[in-house]
Amino acid sequence: MDSSGSFMKEVIPELNKLCTDNEDPKMKLKVQCHRGVLQKMQISWSPNNPKRRLWSCPFYSAKKCNLFEWRGDLID
């Protein structure tokens, strides 16, 4: 609750964005988690891993899906 007596919703920024670099040959890979969910390459914008490409299931951790894989290099 804030000083005015109302509850404030914590804002958590999106740390991953979808990768749209069609020149990246790994964009065409079909990566699926064990649940069969097709994954799209993302770019991390977290302070610890800025500009790193990755695949991560949207159910990672919450639904006990363990698909998380770094692309391996940084973008320019």
C-alpha positions as CSV (number, residue, x, y, z in Angstrom):
1,M,0.0,0.0,0.0
2,D,1.3,3.5,-0.8
3,S,1.0,6.7,1.2
4,S,-2.4,7.4,-0.3
5,G,-3.8,4.1,0.9
6,S,-4.1,2.4,-2.5
7,F,-2.3,-0.7,-3.5
8,M,0.4,-0.2,-6.1
9,K,1.1,-2.9,-8.7
10,E,4.7,-3.8,-9.0
11,V,5.9,-3.1,-12.5
12,I,8.4,-5.7,-13.8
13,P,10.0,-4.7,-17.1
14,E,10.1,-7.3,-20.0
15,L,13.7,-8.4,-20.0
16,N,13.4,-10.5,-23.2
17,K,12.2,-9.3,-26.6
18,L,11.5,-11.4,-29.7
19,C,14.4,-11.5,-32.1
20,T,13.6,-10.3,-35.6
21,D,17.0,-10.7,-37.2
22,N,16.0,-12.7,-40.3
23,E,19.7,-12.8,-41.3
24,D,20.5,-15.1,-38.3
25,P,20.7,-18.6,-39.7
26,K,19.5,-20.0,-36.3
27,M,16.2,-18.1,-36.6
28,K,15.0,-21.0,-38.8
29,L,15.7,-23.7,-36.1
30,K,12.6,-25.4,-34.8
31,V,13.2,-25.5,-31.0
32,Q,10.5,-27.2,-28.9
33,C,10.2,-27.8,-25.2
34,H,9.2,-31.3,-23.9
35,R,5.6,-30.0,-23.9
36,G,5.7,-29.5,-27.7
37,V,5.6,-25.7,-27.5
38,L,7.5,-24.2,-30.5
39,Q,9.9,-21.6,-29.2
40,K,10.9,-18.3,-30.9
41,M,14.4,-16.8,-30.5
42,Q,14.5,-14.0,-28.0
43,I,17.0,-11.3,-27.0
44,S,17.9,-10.7,-23.4
45,W,18.0,-7.1,-22.2
46,S,18.7,-7.9,-18.6
47,P,21.6,-6.0,-16.9
48,N,23.6,-9.3,-16.5
49,N,23.1,-10.6,-20.1
50,P,22.3,-7.7,-22.4
51,K,22.1,-8.5,-26.2
52,R,22.3,-12.3,-25.7
53,R,20.1,-14.4,-27.8
54,L,18.2,-17.3,-26.3
55,W,15.3,-19.8,-26.4
56,S,13.2,-20.1,-23.3
57,C,9.8,-21.8,-22.7
58,P,7.1,-19.4,-21.4
59,F,6.4,-22.1,-18.9
60,Y,10.0,-22.2,-17.7
61,S,10.1,-22.7,-13.9
62,A,6.4,-22.0,-13.3
63,K,5.2,-25.2,-15.0
64,K,8.5,-27.1,-14.4
65,C,9.6,-26.8,-18.0
66,N,13.4,-26.7,-18.2
67,L,13.9,-25.4,-21.7
68,F,16.4,-22.5,-21.6
69,E,19.3,-22.3,-24.1
70,W,21.6,-19.4,-25.0
71,R,22.3,-18.8,-28.7
72,G,25.9,-18.4,-27.7
73,D,26.9,-15.0,-29.0
74,L,26.1,-11.3,-28.7
75,I,24.4,-9.1,-31.3
76,D,25.9,-5.9,-32.6
